[in-house]
């Protein structure tokens, strides 16, 4: 039988249930699970000082919004790099 030789131009993959999954995808899933766990574990209310008002929100809302804003910025930066 011929052996499979890794193509140096392809990203590294792992076979999971018969499908090749990129290592990057596995890393993103692990980080997402850890972020969701961290958000779920922090449910107390906190006061946040914006420039003028002070608001009191559950910490999980603040963390979720921060995660979404960070993901959006990362996506935009990656998209801009791919074009350039």
N, CA, C and O atoms as CSV, one atom per row, in Angstrom:
chain,resi,resn,atom,element,x,y,z
A,1,UNK,N,N,0.826,-1.188,0.000
A,1,UNK,CA,C,0.000,0.000,0.000
A,1,UNK,C,C,0.864,1.243,0.000
A,1,UNK,O,O,1.945,1.275,0.588
A,2,UNK,N,N,0.373,2.240,-0.658
A,2,UNK,CA,C,1.089,3.507,-0.684
A,2,UNK,C,C,0.823,4.264,0.607
A,2,UNK,O,O,-0.299,4.299,1.113
A,3,UNK,N,N,1.881,4.865,1.125
A,3,UNK,CA,C,1.723,5.640,2.350
A,3,UNK,C,C,1.270,7.049,2.014
A,3,UNK,O,O,1.618,7.610,0.976
A,4,UNK,N,N,0.481,7.603,2.927
A,4,UNK,CA,C,0.042,8.980,2.765
A,4,UNK,C,C,1.200,9.903,3.131
A,4,UNK,O,O,1.778,9.781,4.210
A,5,UNK,N,N,1.533,10.814,2.243
A,5,UNK,CA,C,2.584,11.778,2.510
A,5,UNK,C,C,1.925,13.133,2.697
A,5,UNK,O,O,1.102,13.555,1.884
A,6,UNK,N,N,2.294,13.807,3.771
A,6,UNK,CA,C,1.690,15.115,4.067
A,6,UNK,C,C,2.151,16.140,3.039
A,6,UNK,O,O,3.339,16.240,2.729
A,7,UNK,N,N,1.208,16.887,2.526
A,7,UNK,CA,C,1.494,17.952,1.578
A,7,UNK,C,C,1.935,19.174,2.386
A,7,UNK,O,O,1.180,19.647,3.236
A,8,UNK,N,N,3.148,19.697,2.138
A,8,UNK,CA,C,3.622,20.829,2.951
A,8,UNK,C,C,2.799,22.099,2.755
A,8,UNK,O,O,2.882,23.013,3.575
A,9,UNK,N,N,2.014,22.175,1.695
A,9,UNK,CA,C,1.201,23.371,1.446
A,9,UNK,C,C,-0.135,23.338,2.177
A,9,UNK,O,O,-0.780,24.376,2.328
A,10,UNK,N,N,-0.562,22.156,2.636
A,10,UNK,CA,C,-1.838,22.031,3.342
A,10,UNK,C,C,-1.642,22.278,4.826
A,10,UNK,O,O,-0.589,21.951,5.372
A,11,UNK,N,N,-2.644,22.855,5.492
A,11,UNK,CA,C,-2.528,23.052,6.942
A,11,UNK,C,C,-2.554,21.708,7.668
A,11,UNK,O,O,-3.113,20.738,7.157
A,12,UNK,N,N,-1.946,21.646,8.867
A,12,UNK,CA,C,-1.936,20.386,9.617
A,12,UNK,C,C,-3.349,19.958,10.011
A,12,UNK,O,O,-4.173,20.783,10.406
A,13,UNK,N,N,-3.613,18.661,9.898
A,13,UNK,CA,C,-4.940,18.124,10.215
A,13,UNK,C,C,-4.817,16.908,11.109
A,13,UNK,O,O,-3.755,16.298,11.230
A,14,UNK,N,N,-5.934,16.574,11.730
A,14,UNK,CA,C,-6.073,15.367,12.542
A,14,UNK,C,C,-7.326,14.668,12.053
A,14,UNK,O,O,-8.313,15.324,11.720
A,15,UNK,N,N,-7.299,13.342,12.006
A,15,UNK,CA,C,-8.479,12.604,11.573
A,15,UNK,C,C,-9.368,12.331,12.776
A,15,UNK,O,O,-8.939,11.717,13.752
A,16,UNK,N,N,-10.619,12.798,12.696
A,16,UNK,CA,C,-11.601,12.598,13.757
A,16,UNK,C,C,-12.826,11.954,13.130
A,16,UNK,O,O,-13.477,12.548,12.271
A,17,UNK,N,N,-13.136,10.745,13.557
A,17,UNK,CA,C,-14.277,9.985,13.033
A,17,UNK,C,C,-14.256,9.894,11.508
A,17,UNK,O,O,-15.292,10.014,10.855
A,18,UNK,N,N,-13.078,9.682,10.958
A,18,UNK,CA,C,-12.942,9.500,9.521
A,18,UNK,C,C,-12.867,10.772,8.709
A,18,UNK,O,O,-12.795,10.713,7.482
A,19,UNK,N,N,-12.883,11.928,9.364
A,19,UNK,CA,C,-12.810,13.205,8.647
A,19,UNK,C,C,-11.545,13.945,9.072
A,19,UNK,O,O,-11.159,13.913,10.241
A,20,UNK,N,N,-10.911,14.604,8.122
A,20,UNK,CA,C,-9.756,15.427,8.449
A,20,UNK,C,C,-10.235,16.756,9.015
A,20,UNK,O,O,-11.024,17.463,8.387
A,21,UNK,N,N,-9.753,17.086,10.201
A,21,UNK,CA,C,-10.121,18.330,10.872
A,21,UNK,C,C,-8.840,19.132,11.075
A,21,UNK,O,O,-7.839,18.608,11.564
A,22,UNK,N,N,-8.882,20.410,10.694
A,22,UNK,CA,C,-7.700,21.256,10.844
A,22,UNK,C,C,-7.407,21.506,12.317
A,22,UNK,O,O,-8.319,21.623,13.135
A,23,UNK,N,N,-6.131,21.586,12.638
A,23,UNK,CA,C,-5.708,21.850,14.011
A,23,UNK,C,C,-6.230,23.218,14.464
A,23,UNK,O,O,-6.561,23.403,15.636
A,24,UNK,N,N,-6.301,24.159,13.548
A,24,UNK,CA,C,-6.826,25.483,13.870
A,24,UNK,C,C,-8.274,25.388,14.341
A,24,UNK,O,O,-8.660,26.068,15.292
A,25,UNK,N,N,-9.072,24.558,13.691
A,25,UNK,CA,C,-10.468,24.380,14.068
A,25,UNK,C,C,-10.576,23.789,15.467
A,25,UNK,O,O,-11.407,24.221,16.265
A,26,UNK,N,N,-9.742,22.808,15.762
A,26,UNK,CA,C,-9.741,22.199,17.095
A,26,UNK,C,C,-9.380,23.239,18.148
A,26,UNK,O,O,-10.002,23.285,19.209
A,27,UNK,N,N,-8.379,24.077,17.867
A,27,UNK,CA,C,-7.989,25.138,18.799
A,27,UNK,C,C,-9.100,26.135,19.041
A,27,UNK,O,O,-9.330,26.558,20.174
A,28,UNK,N,N,-9.791,26.512,17.975
A,28,UNK,CA,C,-10.897,27.462,18.107
A,28,UNK,C,C,-12.027,26.864,18.944
A,28,UNK,O,O,-12.609,27.553,19.783
A,29,UNK,N,N,-12.338,25.595,18.722
A,29,UNK,CA,C,-13.397,24.935,19.495
A,29,UNK,C,C,-13.016,24.863,20.975
A,29,UNK,O,O,-13.853,25.118,21.841
A,30,UNK,N,N,-11.767,24.521,21.269
A,30,UNK,CA,C,-11.319,24.454,22.665
A,30,UNK,C,C,-11.411,25.824,23.324
A,30,UNK,O,O,-11.891,25.937,24.452
A,31,UNK,N,N,-10.953,26.868,22.630
A,31,UNK,CA,C,-11.037,28.221,23.193
A,31,UNK,C,C,-12.485,28.663,23.388
A,31,UNK,O,O,-12.798,29.318,24.383
A,32,UNK,N,N,-13.364,28.318,22.462
A,32,UNK,CA,C,-14.778,28.681,22.584
A,32,UNK,C,C,-15.409,27.991,23.794
A,32,UNK,O,O,-16.161,28.616,24.541
A,33,UNK,N,N,-15.108,26.718,23.987
A,33,UNK,CA,C,-15.655,25.986,25.139
A,33,UNK,C,C,-15.149,26.595,26.440
A,33,UNK,O,O,-15.926,26.773,27.378
A,34,UNK,N,N,-13.854,26.919,26.510
A,34,UNK,CA,C,-13.308,27.537,27.720
A,34,UNK,C,C,-13.925,28.912,27.972
A,34,UNK,O,O,-14.204,29.260,29.120
A,35,UNK,N,N,-14.141,29.690,26.922
A,35,UNK,CA,C,-14.749,31.011,27.077
A,35,UNK,C,C,-16.182,30.893,27.578
A,35,UNK,O,O,-16.592,31.640,28.466
A,36,UNK,N,N,-16.936,29.969,27.023
A,36,UNK,CA,C,-18.323,29.775,27.457
A,36,UNK,C,C,-18.366,29.307,28.906
A,36,UNK,O,O,-19.204,29.769,29.681
A,37,UNK,N,N,-17.469,28.394,29.281
A,37,UNK,CA,C,-17.402,27.932,30.670
A,37,UNK,C,C,-17.063,29.086,31.607
A,37,UNK,O,O,-17.668,29.219,32.670
A,38,UNK,N,N,-16.095,29.923,31.219
A,38,UNK,CA,C,-15.699,31.060,32.049
A,38,UNK,C,C,-16.839,32.052,32.199
A,38,UNK,O,O,-17.072,32.572,33.291
A,39,UNK,N,N,-17.552,32.319,31.111
A,39,UNK,CA,C,-18.690,33.237,31.162
A,39,UNK,C,C,-19.789,32.676,32.059
A,39,UNK,O,O,-20.378,33.410,32.853
A,40,UNK,N,N,-20.069,31.380,31.936
A,40,UNK,CA,C,-21.125,30.757,32.742
A,40,UNK,C,C,-20.768,30.725,34.224
A,40,UNK,O,O,-21.661,30.748,35.070
A,41,UNK,N,N,-19.488,30.671,34.550
A,41,UNK,CA,C,-19.059,30.601,35.950
A,41,UNK,C,C,-19.100,31.961,36.644
A,41,UNK,O,O,-19.070,32.024,37.873
A,42,UNK,N,N,-19.167,33.041,35.881
A,42,UNK,CA,C,-19.151,34.387,36.453
A,42,UNK,C,C,-20.506,35.045,36.249
A,42,UNK,O,O,-20.772,35.637,35.203
A,43,UNK,N,N,-21.361,34.935,37.263
A,43,UNK,CA,C,-22.731,35.418,37.123
A,43,UNK,C,C,-23.072,36.597,38.034
A,43,UNK,O,O,-24.191,37.106,37.980
A,44,UNK,N,N,-22.138,37.037,38.860
A,44,UNK,CA,C,-22.423,38.138,39.777
A,44,UNK,C,C,-22.637,39.437,39.009
A,44,UNK,O,O,-22.197,39.569,37.866
A,45,UNK,N,N,-23.304,40.382,39.631
A,45,UNK,CA,C,-23.507,41.697,39.016
A,45,UNK,C,C,-22.306,42.582,39.306
A,45,UNK,O,O,-21.711,42.510,40.381
A,46,UNK,N,N,-21.957,43.419,38.333
A,46,UNK,CA,C,-20.828,44.338,38.486
A,46,UNK,C,C,-21.243,45.716,38.013
A,46,UNK,O,O,-22.126,45.857,37.168
A,47,UNK,N,N,-20.590,46.738,38.571
A,47,UNK,CA,C,-20.802,48.117,38.114
A,47,UNK,C,C,-19.701,48.449,37.127
A,47,UNK,O,O,-18.520,48.213,37.380
A,48,UNK,N,N,-20.113,49.001,35.997
A,48,UNK,CA,C,-19.161,49.361,34.958
A,48,UNK,C,C,-19.251,50.861,34.741
A,48,UNK,O,O,-20.333,51.409,34.531
A,49,UNK,N,N,-18.101,51.515,34.793
A,49,UNK,CA,C,-18.046,52.957,34.594
A,49,UNK,C,C,-17.757,53.221,33.120
A,49,UNK,O,O,-16.640,53.014,32.646
A,50,UNK,N,N,-18.774,53.678,32.409
A,50,UNK,CA,C,-18.573,54.131,31.048
A,50,UNK,C,C,-18.124,55.587,31.156
A,50,UNK,O,O,-17.943,56.076,32.271
A,51,UNK,N,N,-17.943,56.282,30.070
A,51,UNK,CA,C,-17.404,57.630,30.164
A,51,UNK,C,C,-18.225,58.513,31.094
A,51,UNK,O,O,-17.660,59.210,31.937
A,52,UNK,N,N,-19.518,58.497,30.960
A,52,UNK,CA,C,-20.345,59.344,31.826
A,52,UNK,C,C,-21.217,58.493,32.745
A,52,UNK,O,O,-21.159,58.679,33.960
A,53,UNK,N,N,-22.020,57.570,32.221
A,53,UNK,CA,C,-22.893,56.803,33.130
A,53,UNK,C,C,-22.159,55.621,33.773
A,53,UNK,O,O,-21.115,55.169,33.303
A,54,UNK,N,N,-22.748,55.151,34.855
A,54,UNK,CA,C,-22.312,53.912,35.497
A,54,UNK,C,C,-23.487,52.948,35.408
A,54,UNK,O,O,-24.603,53.277,35.810
A,55,UNK,N,N,-23.228,51.758,34.879
A,55,UNK,CA,C,-24.297,50.766,34.723
A,55,UNK,C,C,-23.962,49.531,35.543
A,55,UNK,O,O,-22.792,49.208,35.752
A,56,UNK,N,N,-24.987,48.852,36.000
A,56,UNK,CA,C,-24.819,47.597,36.718
A,56,UNK,C,C,-25.410,46.488,35.866
A,56,UNK,O,O,-26.592,46.510,35.523
A,57,UNK,N,N,-24.575,45.523,35.533
A,57,UNK,CA,C,-24.973,44.409,34.675
A,57,UNK,C,C,-24.433,43.110,35.244
A,57,UNK,O,O,-23.472,43.121,36.013
A,58,UNK,N,N,-25.041,41.988,34.874
A,58,UNK,CA,C,-24.435,40.709,35.230
A,58,UNK,C,C,-23.092,40.565,34.503
A,58,UNK,O,O,-22.966,40.947,33.340
A,59,UNK,N,N,-22.114,40.022,35.183
A,59,UNK,CA,C,-20.780,39.897,34.615
A,59,UNK,C,C,-20.783,39.037,33.352
A,59,UNK,O,O,-19.975,39.269,32.452
A,60,UNK,N,N,-21.677,38.049,33.270
A,60,UNK,CA,C,-21.688,37.188,32.090
A,60,UNK,C,C,-22.065,37.978,30.837
A,60,UNK,O,O,-21.599,37.658,29.743
A,61,UNK,N,N,-22.909,39.013,30.987
A,61,UNK,CA,C,-23.272,39.844,29.836
A,61,UNK,C,C,-22.051,40.642,29.371
A,61,UNK,O,O,-21.784,40.739,28.173
A,62,UNK,N,N,-21.322,41.205,30.316
A,62,UNK,CA,C,-20.129,41.982,29.991
A,62,UNK,C,C,-19.097,41.097,29.296
A,62,UNK,O,O,-18.504,41.499,28.295
A,63,UNK,N,N,-18.885,39.903,29.821
A,63,UNK,CA,C,-17.908,38.989,29.227
A,63,UNK,C,C,-18.342,38.532,27.835
A,63,UNK,O,O,-17.513,38.431,26.930
A,64,UNK,N,N,-19.620,38.259,27.660
A,64,UNK,CA,C,-20.115,37.812,26.351
A,64,UNK,C,C,-19.963,38.920,25.309
A,64,UNK,O,O,-19.545,38.659,24.181
A,65,UNK,N,N,-20.300,40.151,25.686
A,65,UNK,CA,C,-20.153,41.275,24.750
A,65,UNK,C,C,-18.673,41.479,24.412
A,65,UNK,O,O,-18.330,41.713,23.253
A,66,UNK,N,N,-17.808,41.392,25.408
A,66,UNK,CA,C,-16.375,41.532,25.172
A,66,UNK,C,C,-15.862,40.446,24.233
A,66,UNK,O,O,-15.065,40.725,23.338
A,67,UNK,N,N,-16.312,39.221,24.431
A,67,UNK,CA,C,-15.917,38.108,23.560
A,67,UNK,C,C,-16.376,38.355,22.126
A,67,UNK,O,O,-15.606,38.151,21.187
A,68,UNK,N,N,-17.606,38.788,21.951
A,68,UNK,CA,C,-18.135,39.034,20.608
A,68,UNK,C,C,-17.417,40.185,19.911
A,68,UNK,O,O,-17.121,40.104,18.719
A,69,UNK,N,N,-17.140,41.248,20.648
A,69,UNK,CA,C,-16.421,42.382,20.056
A,69,UNK,C,C,-14.998,41.958,19.673
A,69,UNK,O,O,-14.512,42.319,18.601
A,70,UNK,N,N,-14.340,41.203,20.532
A,70,UNK,CA,C,-12.996,40.711,20.224
A,70,UNK,C,C,-12.981,39.787,19.017
A,70,UNK,O,O,-12.073,39.862,18.188
A,71,UNK,N,N,-13.976,38.920,18.913
A,71,UNK,CA,C,-14.069,38.014,17.761
A,71,UNK,C,C,-14.310,38.809,16.478
A,71,UNK,O,O,-13.734,38.498,15.436
A,72,UNK,N,N,-15.155,39.825,16.553
A,72,UNK,CA,C,-15.432,40.647,15.370
A,72,UNK,C,C,-14.180,41.406,14.922
A,72,UNK,O,O,-13.903,41.484,13.725
A,73,UNK,N,N,-13.435,41.956,15.857
A,73,UNK,CA,C,-12.200,42.662,15.513
A,73,UNK,C,C,-11.189,41.687,14.907
A,73,UNK,O,O,-10.550,42.006,13.904
A,74,UNK,N,N,-11.039,40.513,15.500
A,74,UNK,CA,C,-10.130,39.506,14.946
A,74,UNK,C,C,-10.523,39.085,13.545
A,74,UNK,O,O,-9.665,38.905,12.682
A,75,UNK,N,N,-11.816,38.926,13.317
A,75,UNK,CA,C,-12.296,38.541,11.988
A,75,UNK,C,C,-11.995,39.637,10.971
A,75,UNK,O,O,-11.553,39.353,9.858
A,76,UNK,N,N,-12.235,40.891,11.356
A,76,UNK,CA,C,-11.966,42.006,10.447
A,76,UNK,C,C,-10.484,42.137,10.125
A,76,UNK,O,O,-10.119,42.381,8.975
A,77,UNK,N,N,-9.635,41.979,11.123
A,77,UNK,CA,C,-8.181,42.071,10.900
A,77,UNK,C,C,-7.717,40.933,9.994
A,77,UNK,O,O,-6.927,41.162,9.078
A,78,UNK,N,N,-8.191,39.720,10.235
A,78,UNK,CA,C,-7.802,38.579,9.406
A,78,UNK,C,C,-8.280,38.772,7.971
A,78,UNK,O,O,-7.563,38.438,7.028
A,79,UNK,N,N,-9.467,39.301,7.804
A,79,UNK,CA,C,-10.008,39.537,6.470
A,79,UNK,C,C,-9.189,40.599,5.731
A,79,UNK,O,O,-8.926,40.479,4.534
A,80,UNK,N,N,-8.800,41.619,6.454
A,80,UNK,CA,C,-8.001,42.683,5.846
A,80,UNK,C,C,-6.621,42.166,5.443
A,80,UNK,O,O,-6.110,42.537,4.386
A,81,UNK,N,N,-6.011,41.316,6.272
A,81,UNK,CA,C,-4.712,40.734,5.935
A,81,UNK,C,C,-4.804,39.836,4.718
A,81,UNK,O,O,-3.892,39.806,3.892
A,82,UNK,N,N,-5.899,39.104,4.603
A,82,UNK,CA,C,-6.064,38.182,3.463
A,82,UNK,C,C,-6.163,38.965,2.158
A,82,UNK,O,O,-5.688,38.496,1.123
A,83,UNK,N,N,-6.763,40.132,2.188
A,83,UNK,CA,C,-6.902,40.956,0.982
A,83,UNK,C,C,-5.557,41.578,0.588
A,83,UNK,O,O,-5.244,41.702,-0.596
A,84,UNK,N,N,-4.774,41.965,1.591
A,84,UNK,CA,C,-3.542,42.717,1.348
A,84,UNK,C,C,-2.415,41.855,0.995
A,84,UNK,O,O,-1.311,42.348,0.762
